[in-house]
Amino acid sequence: MITIDLTGKNVLITGGNSGIGKGIADLFLEAGAGVAIADIAFERKYTRISERLIHLKLDVTDRTSVSEAVRTAAESLGPITILVNSAGISTMDYAVDIKEEDWDRVMAVNAKGTYLVSQAVAHQMIDGKIEGRIINIASQAGKNGYRCMGNYCSSKHAVLGFTKVMAIELAAKRILVNAICPGIVETGMKHRERIDGAKLRKMTPEQIYEEDCSQVPLGRTANPSDVANVALFLASPLSSYMTGQAINVTGGMTMN
Ligand SMILES: NC(=O)c1ccc[n+]([C@@H]2O[C@H](COP(=O)([O-])OP(=O)(O)OC[C@H]3O[C@@H](n4cnc5c(N)ncnc54)[C@H](O)[C@@H]3O)[C@@H](O)[C@H]2O)c1
């Protein structure tokens, strides 16, 4: 029987306090990894939860906060061998109405945040000669356009571009860089989007949920665990010949 065992690996997961990031943290803990959950939602800078789990307060848009979190994770658990960039936000508006502060904030968290954290962890991996993994939680919005999500789609296209360039440049160091493109995942972000989208489109959140399900060939939206399973594969030796990929986890909604 093949099992995926991450004993001895240490993973830093941004945005790991809820939704997809939390699903990944739970699964990676179950697989034996040391886990640093780094999230802006935490009150305290550092909390040790157990021998293999720490919480770090992190703002991915702030270089100082990023370098502190990366250093603390490595000091506390050992060198980071796997990075998962899951921190992300969205706002909704028609493209002609997007407010400048919403454009800037979404680009800062989703695109700049991925760049800052990836860069800091990559330096640590290169210095430690670690054959690491970087897994970016992008979106099918990194490949397609969706109404009322102009800033979000732009930010996720940027994440996929950066994933590909890092994959090329870090291949010689044996650091593999891939992205996951989830479809519609039942999380706090998605529930907020349905409320905001319903207001903009003069529908109800329930109608948007029905519309969401109707667009998915597999007939249901995703749970965080659907995405976490693919992240575990990308963190494992089973994916050792893959880099620079953008893998859809969309129930068939996106096929390109
Ligand atoms: N839910 C979906 O349908 C869906 C689909 C495709 C992609 N995604 C992506 O998956 C990722 C996770 O989203 P989710 O749906 O789990 O949302 P979520 O809101 O449940 O989780 C996002 C987490 O990121 C944290 N965060 C926000 N800003 C931060 C910052 N500046 N620094 C550090 N942490 C910060 C939040 O506190 C939260 O814990 C995001 O990148 C999102 O764009 C979500």
The ligand as a MOL file (V3000), in Angstrom:
LIG
                    3D

  0  0  0     0  0            999 V3000
M  V30 BEGIN CTAB
M  V30 COUNTS 44 48 0 0 0
M  V30 BEGIN ATOM
M  V30 1 N -13.1570 29.5600 -1.9360 0
M  V30 2 C -13.0240 29.4550 -3.2470 0
M  V30 3 O -14.0030 29.1710 -3.9710 0
M  V30 4 C -11.6660 29.6120 -3.8740 0
M  V30 5 C -11.5420 29.2650 -5.2240 0
M  V30 6 C -10.3130 29.3980 -5.8270 0
M  V30 7 C -9.2310 29.8850 -5.1220 0
M  V30 8 N -9.3890 30.2360 -3.8180 0 CHG=1
M  V30 9 C -8.1930 30.7430 -3.1180 0
M  V30 10 O -7.9150 29.9110 -2.0230 0
M  V30 11 C -7.2150 30.6640 -1.0260 0
M  V30 12 C -7.9060 30.4730 0.3080 0
M  V30 13 O -9.2090 31.0360 0.2260 0
M  V30 14 P -10.4320 30.5360 1.1090 0
M  V30 15 O -11.5730 30.3670 0.2040 0
M  V30 16 O -9.9700 29.4140 1.9700 0 CHG=-1
M  V30 17 O -10.7070 31.8690 1.9370 0
M  V30 18 P -10.7770 32.1470 3.5150 0
M  V30 19 O -11.2300 33.5540 3.6130 0
M  V30 20 O -11.5290 31.0840 4.2090 0
M  V30 21 O -9.2360 32.0350 3.9600 0
M  V30 22 C -8.2920 33.0060 3.6280 0
M  V30 23 C -7.3260 33.1660 4.8010 0
M  V30 24 O -6.3240 34.1130 4.4090 0
M  V30 25 C -6.0800 34.9350 5.5530 0
M  V30 26 N -5.5190 36.2290 5.0950 0
M  V30 27 C -6.1760 37.2420 4.4760 0
M  V30 28 N -5.3370 38.2690 4.2780 0
M  V30 29 C -4.1240 37.9040 4.7770 0
M  V30 30 C -2.8590 38.5450 4.8690 0
M  V30 31 N -2.6660 39.7980 4.4240 0
M  V30 32 N -1.8180 37.8660 5.4290 0
M  V30 33 C -2.0130 36.6170 5.9180 0
M  V30 34 N -3.1940 35.9660 5.8770 0
M  V30 35 C -4.2360 36.5970 5.3040 0
M  V30 36 C -7.4320 35.0880 6.2270 0
M  V30 37 O -7.3180 35.5100 7.5720 0
M  V30 38 C -7.9990 33.6920 6.0740 0
M  V30 39 O -7.6600 32.8640 7.1800 0
M  V30 40 C -7.2190 32.1100 -1.5100 0
M  V30 41 O -5.9800 32.4180 -2.1000 0
M  V30 42 C -8.3410 32.1240 -2.5290 0
M  V30 43 O -8.1570 33.1400 -3.4750 0
M  V30 44 C -10.5900 30.1210 -3.1650 0
M  V30 END ATOM
M  V30 BEGIN BOND
M  V30 1 1 1 2
M  V30 2 2 2 3
M  V30 3 1 2 4
M  V30 4 1 4 5
M  V30 5 2 4 44
M  V30 6 2 5 6
M  V30 7 1 6 7
M  V30 8 2 7 8
M  V30 9 1 8 9
M  V30 10 1 8 44
M  V30 11 1 9 10
M  V30 12 1 9 42
M  V30 13 1 10 11
M  V30 14 1 11 12
M  V30 15 1 11 40
M  V30 16 1 12 13
M  V30 17 1 13 14
M  V30 18 2 14 15
M  V30 19 1 14 16
M  V30 20 1 14 17
M  V30 21 1 17 18
M  V30 22 2 18 19
M  V30 23 1 18 20
M  V30 24 1 18 21
M  V30 25 1 21 22
M  V30 26 1 22 23
M  V30 27 1 23 24
M  V30 28 1 23 38
M  V30 29 1 24 25
M  V30 30 1 25 26
M  V30 31 1 25 36
M  V30 32 1 26 27
M  V30 33 1 26 35
M  V30 34 2 27 28
M  V30 35 1 28 29
M  V30 36 1 29 30
M  V30 37 2 29 35
M  V30 38 1 30 31
M  V30 39 2 30 32
M  V30 40 1 32 33
M  V30 41 2 33 34
M  V30 42 1 34 35
M  V30 43 1 36 37
M  V30 44 1 36 38
M  V30 45 1 38 39
M  V30 46 1 40 41
M  V30 47 1 40 42
M  V30 48 1 42 43
M  V30 END BOND
M  V30 END CTAB
M  END
